Amino acid sequence: MFLKFLRSNISARSVHFEFRMSPELVLGFYKRVGLQTNFSPSLESVCILIHVMIRSRRYDDALVFMNNLLQTMGYSHLDVLEGLWDSYNPEISCPHVFDTLIRACTSFGDMNSAHEVIINLRMEKGFHVSVHAWNNFLNHLITSNELNSFWKKYTEMISCGYTENIYTYNLVVYALCKEMRLYEAISMFYRMLKVGIHPNVVTFNMIINGACKISDIELGLKLYRKMGIMSMEYISPNSITFNCLINGYSKLGNMKSAESLKDEMTKMGIKPNLITYATLVNGYLRKGCKKDAFRLCSHMVDKGIAPNNVVYNSIIHWLFFEGDTTTASAFLSYMIKTNILFDKFTNSILVTGLSRNGYLNEALDYHKWLVGKNLVDKDLFLENTLVHYLLRSGNESTLKVKQVLDDMIARGLSLDSVTYGSMIDGFSKQGSISNAIRVYDDMIKEGKKPNLVIYNSIVDGLCKNLSVDLAKIMVDELKKLGLFDVVTLNSLLNGFCANWNINEVLNLFFQMQEGNLVNEVTYNILVNFFCKIGSIQEGREIMEMMVANEVAPNSITYTILVTNAFKKSKVGCYSREKVIELHDDLMVKGVKPDGQTYDKIVGPLIGEESFEIS
């Protein structure tokens, strides 16, 4: 009888009633008959099985049936809704069945379908899904970074008369923290208390983490210290609380405070976990403190916590970053020896690290091996990394770039904007502006829209190849589109300087000042220009203007002025005393001198062999 029921819609209510207390029997029989090649259940029969599963609180099994209807059998979300609605028996069915349909839609990222189910139930059937279904829907909007949609749908939920629970409030707090609206998140905390809902440790952790993300560690620490008072001693910190604060201090380079928090959590009886140690290890490596990082690795092993690929990825990344390829290779070998699996981040770190340090053939070979093992994602990160570094390795790399691109096309991948941008920037920096323009034309033909970074690369390439007139025409067109920034104008300014066109230099500089589009690079370009035409005094006046406009001179400003003044002193056009005076003036203005420049020029002038910059 049951097999006949599955193939048709006969006696739906009676079968539903008969099998409602035997979900295991129903599920087992369904799986057995499903092995038959000619088995094809009806929509209503599967919907009734879903009712049985929900009634028995077998939500995961119900979700499997839902996904089967939506993804395998090809029914739309509204078809399934109608099937569930038509087979609904108030005496036996459960309203949670409609919540599960929304969960099924969100589980594979179909937010529009989930919302249509909510709207259809309310508008067409007069049925309101639970607040839990809304929370599930809103949570997926946040995790998909659809924050604008989140706020609209949250407002819609409230307008429909729903009462928020702790999970709804936490979602709002989470969304506010993601948007860096920290003080609004704290206000939401007090609103929760006002309506009688006690925030939980998750609420505190999100706000503390939000404070750390905007580098306001003091606020995060203050919230942690007052957690007990603010929650009427209902809430106490957990490992996530401490890990958020440790991560905040680590990113600021304050490892002493980060380790103090690790000790504090231990005293409170909260054991530091893998995340705690991984965060501290990464913080020390970020500061270049390899000994401390390795000390912590040994300490965690002593505590019975084995470093995982996240920890090793961090170590290998920073070793490659510092150029220590030998030690990085040793750690990679150890990962292989101890069966610690490489993940996509390991692969990315390895390809990037090898490429950055000049081992491009090795990077290409490793990428080829990954392709052969089908271990390369389709996001083009590895390919774009190879193109980026290949084009910076010299003109002879063009053939290898072509090989990478041909391999992409053979695998059915299309060049994206990053690929085109890397090629345009690389060719521009090589001085091959004709190749850069050709790639730009190909990009337009393929329907890819260039961004400002790409336009800036072309402008910079034109200026460096002394095609300043073309660069100016291009910048004028970009201005009409509103597609320019200080980088664009600095490139053009540098081009005018290279052409010794003082009128164009001054006109553009004054325009940039009026538009508030100047930075330290702008001033350094001008200081360098006036020093090169022999006017150290005018270079100093530009530096004074820089200070007056609250743009801090930097070590580059120092090097330009001191080096050019010293060159003039060697030919008798500038006294050595004035070089020392210039150095002193820059120091008074808070400029940190470049160590190499000081050691070679200023130190010997004042009778010192070297000068250690603190």
C-alpha positions in Angstrom: 0.0 0.0 0.0 2.8 2.4 0.9 4.6 2.0 -2.4 1.3 2.7 -4.2 0.8 5.8 -2.0 4.3 7.1 -2.9 3.5 6.8 -6.6 0.1 8.5 -6.3 -1.9 10.7 -4.0 -4.4 8.2 -2.8 -5.7 8.3 0.8 -3.2 11.0 1.8 -4.8 11.9 5.1 -5.3 8.3 6.1 -1.7 7.3 5.2 -0.4 10.4 7.0 -2.4 9.4 10.1 -1.4 5.7 9.9 2.3 6.3 9.7 2.6 9.4 11.9 3.9 7.3 14.8 6.4 5.3 12.7 8.8 7.7 11.1 11.6 5.1 11.1 9.4 2.7 9.2 8.4 5.4 6.7 12.0 6.6 6.2 13.4 3.1 5.9 10.8 2.0 3.4 11.2 5.2 1.4 14.9 4.6 1.1 14.4 1.0 0.0 12.0 1.8 -2.7 14.1 4.7 -3.8 16.7 2.2 -5.0 14.3 1.2 -7.7 15.4 2.8 -11.0 11.8 3.5 -12.1 10.8 4.9 -8.7 9.3 8.4 -8.9 7.3 9.7 -5.9 4.6 12.3 -6.3 4.9 15.8 -4.8 2.1 15.3 -2.4 3.5 12.0 -1.1 6.9 13.5 -0.4 5.2 16.5 1.3 3.3 14.1 3.5 6.6 12.3 4.4 8.0 15.8 5.3 5.0 16.4 7.6 5.7 13.0 9.3 9.4 13.9 9.8 8.6 17.4 11.2 5.9 16.0 13.6 8.5 13.6 14.9 11.1 16.4 15.2 13.3 14.8 12.6 14.1 18.1 11.1 17.3 17.1 9.3 15.5 14.2 7.5 12.7 16.6 6.5 15.4 19.0 5.2 16.8 16.2 3.0 13.3 15.6 1.5 12.9 19.4 0.9 16.2 19.7 -0.9 15.4 16.6 -3.0 12.1 18.2 -4.1 13.8 21.6 -4.9 17.2 20.5 -6.4 16.8 16.9 -7.7 13.1 16.7 -8.7 13.0 20.3 -10.0 10.0 21.6 -8.1 10.0 25.4 -7.4 9.8 26.7 -3.8 6.2 27.8 -4.5 5.3 24.3 -5.8 6.7 22.8 -2.6 4.8 25.4 -0.5 1.5 24.5 -2.2 2.2 20.8 -1.7 2.9 21.3 2.0 -0.1 23.5 2.3 -2.5 21.2 0.5 -1.4 18.1 2.5 -1.4 20.0 5.9 -3.6 18.3 8.5 -4.1 20.6 11.6 -4.6 17.5 13.8 -1.4 15.9 12.8 0.9 18.4 11.0 3.1 21.0 12.6 3.5 24.7 11.6 7.3 24.2 11.8 7.1 22.5 8.3 7.0 26.0 6.7 10.0 27.1 8.8 11.9 24.1 7.4 11.0 25.2 3.8 12.6 28.6 4.5 15.6 26.9 6.0 15.9 24.7 2.9 15.9 27.8 0.6 18.5 29.6 2.7 20.7 26.5 3.0 21.7 26.8 -0.6 21.7 30.6 -0.6 18.4 31.3 -2.3 17.3 34.3 -0.2 14.7 35.5 -2.7 12.9 32.2 -2.6 12.9 32.2 1.2 11.4 35.6 1.3 8.8 34.7 -1.3 7.7 31.8 0.9 7.3 34.2 3.9 5.3 36.7 1.8 3.1 34.1 0.1 2.2 32.5 3.4 1.3 35.9 4.9 -0.4 37.5 2.0 -2.1 34.5 0.3 -2.8 32.2 3.2 -2.9 34.4 6.2 -0.2 32.4 8.0 2.8 33.9 9.8 6.0 31.8 10.0 7.7 31.8 13.4 10.3 34.3 14.6 12.8 31.5 14.4 12.3 31.3 10.6 12.8 35.0 10.3 16.0 34.7 12.4 17.3 32.0 10.1 16.5 34.2 7.0 18.1 37.3 8.5 21.2 35.4 9.6 21.8 34.2 6.1 21.4 37.8 4.8 24.2 38.9 7.2 26.5 36.0 6.4 26.0 36.7 2.7 27.0 40.4 3.4 23.7 41.6 2.1 23.4 44.2 4.9 21.2 46.6 3.1 18.7 43.8 2.5 19.0 42.7 6.1 17.9 46.1 7.4 14.9 46.3 5.0 13.8 42.8 5.9 14.3 43.3 9.6 12.1 46.5 9.4 9.5 44.4 7.5 9.6 41.7 10.2 9.0 44.3 13.0 6.2 46.0 11.0 4.4 42.6 10.8 4.2 42.6 14.6 6.8 40.0 15.5 8.4 40.2 19.0 12.2 40.0 18.9 14.0 37.4 20.9 17.6 37.2 22.1 18.7 35.7 18.7 17.0 38.6 16.8 18.7 41.2 18.9 22.1 39.4 18.5 21.6 39.5 14.8 21.0 43.2 14.9 24.1 43.7 17.1 26.1 41.6 14.7 25.0 43.6 11.7 25.8 46.9 13.5 29.3 45.6 14.4 29.9 44.6 10.9 29.1 48.1 9.8 31.4 49.5 12.5 28.4 51.2 14.2 29.7 50.1 17.6 28.0 52.7 19.8 24.7 51.8 18.2 25.4 48.2 19.0 26.0 49.2 22.6 22.7 51.1 22.6 21.0 47.9 21.3 22.5 46.1 24.3 20.7 48.5 26.7 17.5 48.3 24.7 17.6 44.5 25.3 17.9 45.1 29.0 15.0 47.6 28.9 12.6 45.2 27.4 13.6 42.4 29.8 15.8 40.3 27.5 19.1 39.4 29.1 22.0 39.6 26.7 24.2 36.5 26.6 27.9 36.0 26.2 27.5 36.0 22.4 26.2 39.6 22.6 29.2 40.7 24.7 31.6 38.9 22.4 30.3 40.5 19.3 30.6 44.0 20.7 34.0 43.3 22.2 35.1 41.9 18.8 33.6 45.0 17.1 35.6 47.3 19.4 38.8 45.4 18.6 38.2 45.6 14.9 38.1 49.4 15.0 41.3 49.3 17.1 39.5 50.6 20.2 40.9 47.9 22.4 40.4 50.0 25.5 36.7 49.9 25.0 36.8 46.2 24.4 38.8 45.6 27.6 36.4 47.9 29.5 33.4 45.9 28.3 35.1 42.7 29.3 35.9 44.0 32.8 32.3 45.2 33.3 30.7 42.1 31.9 29.5 40.8 35.2 28.1 44.2 36.4 26.4 44.9 33.1 24.7 41.5 33.1 23.9 41.5 36.9 26.5 38.7 37.3 24.6 36.6 34.9 27.3 36.4 32.2 31.0 35.6 32.5 33.7 35.7 29.8 34.6 32.6 27.8 37.5 31.6 25.6 36.0 33.6 22.6 35.9 36.8 24.7 39.7 36.4 25.5 40.5 35.4 21.9 38.8 38.5 20.5 40.9 40.8 22.9 44.1 38.8 22.2 43.6 39.2 18.5 43.0 42.9 18.9 46.2 43.5 20.8 48.1 41.2 18.5 47.0 43.2 15.4 48.3 46.3 17.1 51.6 44.7 17.9 51.1 44.9 21.6 52.1 41.3 22.4 52.9 42.0 26.0 49.2 42.8 26.7 48.1 39.9 24.5 50.1 37.4 26.5 49.0 38.9 29.8 45.4 38.2 28.7 46.4 34.6 27.9 47.7 34.3 31.5 44.6 35.9 32.9 42.3 33.5 31.2 44.3 30.6 32.5 44.0 32.0 36.1 40.2 32.1 35.6 40.1 28.5 34.7 39.6 29.0 30.9 42.1 27.0 29.0 43.8 28.7 26.0 42.9 26.8 22.9 44.2 26.4 19.4 42.8 29.7 18.3 44.4 31.5 21.2 47.9 30.2 20.4 47.4 30.6 16.6 46.5 34.3 17.2 49.5 34.9 19.4 51.9 33.1 17.0 50.6 35.2 14.1 51.0 38.4 16.2 54.6 37.7 17.0 55.4 36.7 13.4 53.7 39.9 12.2 56.2 41.8 14.4 59.1 39.7 13.1 59.6 38.0 16.4 60.2 34.5 15.2 61.8 33.2 18.5 58.7 34.2 20.5 56.4 32.6 17.9 58.4 29.3 18.0 58.4 29.5 21.8 54.6 29.5 21.8 54.5 26.7 19.3 56.6 24.6 21.7 54.4 25.7 24.7 51.2 24.6 23.0 52.6 21.2 22.1 53.6 20.8 25.8 50.0 21.6 26.7 48.8 18.8 24.4 47.6 21.2 21.7 48.9 20.1 18.3 49.5 23.0 15.8 47.2 22.6 12.8 47.5 23.9 9.2 46.3 27.3 10.3 49.3 27.8 12.5 51.7 26.4 10.0 50.1 28.6 7.2 50.8 31.6 9.4 54.4 30.7 10.1 55.1 29.9 6.4 53.4 33.1 5.2 55.5 35.4 7.4 58.7 33.4 6.7 58.2 33.9 2.9 57.3 37.5 3.6 60.7 38.1 5.3 62.5 36.2 2.5 63.4 33.3 4.7 62.6 30.6 2.1 64.9 28.0 3.7 63.0 27.9 7.0 59.7 28.1 5.2 60.6 25.1 3.1 61.6 23.2 6.3 58.2 23.8 7.8 56.5 22.7 4.5 58.5 19.5 4.6 57.5 18.9 8.2 53.8 19.4 7.3 54.2 16.7 4.6 56.1 14.4 7.0 53.6 14.6 9.8 50.5 14.4 7.4 49.3 17.9 8.1 47.0 18.5 5.1 47.7 21.4 2.8 44.6 23.5 2.2 43.8 26.2 -0.3 45.5 28.8 1.9 48.7 26.7 2.1 48.7 26.5 -1.7 48.1 30.2 -2.1 50.9 31.0 0.4 53.3 28.7 -1.3 52.6 30.0 -4.8 52.7 33.6 -3.6 55.8 33.1 -1.4 57.8 31.4 -4.1 56.8 34.0 -6.7 57.6 36.9 -4.3 61.1 35.6 -3.6 62.0 35.0 -7.3 61.4 31.2 -7.5 58.9 31.6 -10.3 59.8 28.3 -12.1 59.1 26.5 -8.9 55.8 28.4 -8.4 54.8 27.5 -11.9 55.7 23.8 -11.4 53.7 23.6 -8.2 50.7 25.3 -9.8 50.9 22.8 -12.7 51.0 19.9 -10.1 47.9 21.4 -8.3 46.1 21.6 -11.6 46.9 18.0 -12.4 45.5 17.0 -9.0 42.4 19.2 -9.5 43.2 21.1 -6.4 42.9 24.7 -7.9 39.9 26.8 -7.1 38.2 28.6 -10.0 38.6 32.0 -8.3 41.8 32.6 -10.4 43.8 33.7 -7.3 46.8 31.5 -8.0 46.8 32.4 -11.7 46.5 36.1 -11.1 49.4 35.8 -8.5 51.6 34.1 -11.1 50.8 36.7 -13.8 51.5 39.6 -11.3 55.0 38.4 -10.4 55.9 37.0 -13.8 55.4 40.4 -15.4 57.6 42.0 -12.7 60.4 39.6 -13.3 61.3 41.1 -16.7 60.4 41.2 -20.4 61.5 37.5 -20.9 58.5 36.5 -18.8 55.9 37.3 -21.4 56.0 33.8 -22.9 55.4 32.3 -19.5 52.5 34.6 -18.9 51.0 33.4 -22.2 51.4 29.8 -21.0 49.5 30.6 -17.8 46.7 32.3 -19.7 46.5 29.4 -22.3 46.2 26.9 -19.4 43.4 28.9 -17.9 41.5 29.0 -21.2 42.1 25.2 -21.7 40.5 24.6 -18.3 37.4 26.6 -19.3 38.3 29.7 -17.2 37.9 33.3 -18.4 40.2 36.1 -17.5 38.7 38.4 -14.9 39.3 42.1 -14.1 42.2 41.3 -11.8 44.0 39.3 -14.5 43.6 42.1 -17.0 44.6 44.7 -14.3 47.7 42.7 -13.4 48.8 42.5 -17.1 48.1 46.2 -17.8 50.0 47.2 -14.6 52.9 44.8 -15.3 53.3 45.9 -19.0 53.1 49.6 -17.9 55.9 49.1 -15.3 58.0 47.3 -17.9 57.7 50.3 -20.2 55.7 48.3 -22.7 52.8 50.7 -22.9 51.7 49.4 -26.3 51.1 45.9 -24.8 49.3 47.5 -21.9 46.9 49.3 -24.3 46.4 46.1 -26.3 45.4 44.2 -23.1 43.1 47.1 -22.3 41.4 46.9 -25.7 41.0 43.1 -25.2 39.4 43.7 -21.8 36.8 46.1 -23.3 36.0 43.7 -26.1 35.4 40.9 -23.5 32.9 43.2 -21.8 35.0 43.7 -18.6 34.7 47.1 -17.0 38.1 48.7 -16.1 38.3 50.1 -12.6 40.2 53.1 -11.3 43.3 51.0 -10.4 43.6 49.9 -14.1 43.2 53.5 -15.4 45.8 54.6 -12.9 48.2 52.0 -14.2 47.8 53.2 -17.7 48.2 56.9 -16.8 51.4 56.0 -14.8 52.7 53.9 -17.7 52.1 56.8 -20.2 53.8 59.3 -17.9 56.9 57.1 -17.3 57.2 56.5 -21.0 57.2 60.3 -21.6 53.8 60.1 -23.3 52.6 62.9 -21.0 50.3 64.5 -23.6 48.4 61.3 -24.0 48.2 60.9 -20.2 46.8 64.4 -19.8 44.1 63.6 -22.4 43.2 60.4 -20.6 43.1 62.2 -17.2 40.8 64.9 -18.7 38.4 62.2 -19.9 38.5 60.4 -16.5 37.7 63.7 -14.8 34.6 64.0 -16.9 33.6 60.6 -15.7 34.5 61.4 -12.1 36.8 58.5 -12.2 40.1 59.7 -10.7 41.8 60.2 -7.4 45.0 61.5 -5.9 47.0 58.6 -7.3 45.9 59.5 -10.9 46.9 63.1 -10.4 50.2 62.3 -8.7 51.1 60.2 -11.7 50.4 63.1 -14.1 52.2 65.5 -11.8 55.2 63.2 -11.9 55.0 63.1 -15.7 55.0 66.9 -16.0 58.0 67.0 -13.7 59.9 64.4 -15.8 59.2 66.6 -18.8 60.5 69.7 -16.9 57.2 71.5 -17.7 57.1 73.9 -14.7 54.0 75.7 -15.8 52.0 72.4 -16.0 53.5 71.3 -12.7 52.4 74.4 -10.8 48.9 74.6 -12.5 48.2 70.9 -11.7 49.4 71.3 -8.1 47.2 74.3 -7.4 44.2 72.5 -8.9 45.0 69.5 -6.7 45.2 71.8 -3.7 41.8 73.4 -4.5 40.2 70.0 -4.8 41.8 68.8 -1.6 43.6 66.0 -3.5 47.1 66.2 -2.2 49.1 63.8 0.1 52.7 63.3 1.1 53.5 61.8 -2.3 52.3 65.0 -4.0 54.6 67.1 -1.9 57.5 64.8 -2.2 57.2 64.9 -6.0 57.4 68.7 -5.9 60.2 68.7 -3.4 62.2 66.3 -5.6 61.4 68.4 -8.7 62.6 71.7 -7.3 65.7 70.0 -5.8 66.5 68.5 -9.3 66.3 71.9 -10.9 68.8 73.2 -8.4 66.6 75.0 -5.9 67.0 73.5 -2.5 65.4 76.5 -0.9 62.2 76.1 -2.9 62.2 72.4 -2.0 62.4 73.5 1.6 59.5 75.9 1.1 57.4 73.1 -0.3 58.2 71.1 2.8 57.2 74.0 5.0 53.9 74.2 3.0 53.5 70.5 3.6 53.8 71.0 7.4 51.4 74.0 7.3 48.8 71.9 5.6 49.2 69.2 8.3 50.7 66.7 5.9 53.6 65.1 7.8 57.0 65.0 6.0 58.4 61.5 6.0 61.8 59.7 5.6 61.4 60.1 1.8 61.2 63.9 2.2 64.3 63.8 4.4 66.3 61.7 1.9 65.3 63.9 -1.1 66.3 67.2 0.7 69.4 65.9 2.4 70.8 64.0 -0.6 70.4 66.9 -3.0 71.8 69.4 -0.5 74.8 67.2 0.0 75.3 66.9 -3.8 75.3 70.7 -4.1 77.8 71.0 -1.2 80.3 68.7 -3.0 80.4 71.2 -5.9 80.6 74.2 -3.6 77.1 75.5 -4.1 75.9 74.6 -0.6 77.8 74.6 2.6 78.1 71.4 4.7 76.9 73.4 7.7 73.7 74.1 5.8 73.3 70.3 5.3 73.5 69.8 9.0 71.2 72.7 9.6 68.7 71.2 7.2 68.9 67.9 9.0 68.3 69.6 12.4 65.3 71.6 10.9 63.7 68.3 9.7 64.3 66.7 13.0 62.6 69.6 14.8 59.6 69.2 12.6 59.3 65.5 13.7 60.6 63.9 10.5 62.1 60.5 11.2 65.4 60.4 9.2 66.2 57.6 6.8 68.9 55.5 8.5 70.9 54.8 5.4 70.9 58.5 4.3 71.9 59.6 7.8 74.8 57.1 8.1 76.2 58.0 4.6 75.8 61.8 4.7 74.9 63.4 8.0 76.7 61.2 10.5 80.1 61.7 8.9 79.5 65.4 8.6 79.0 65.8 12.3 81.9 63.4 13.1 79.9 60.2 13.8 80.6 56.9 12.1 77.0 55.8 12.3 73.7 56.8 13.8 71.2 54.2 15.0 67.6 55.2 14.4 65.4 54.3 17.3 
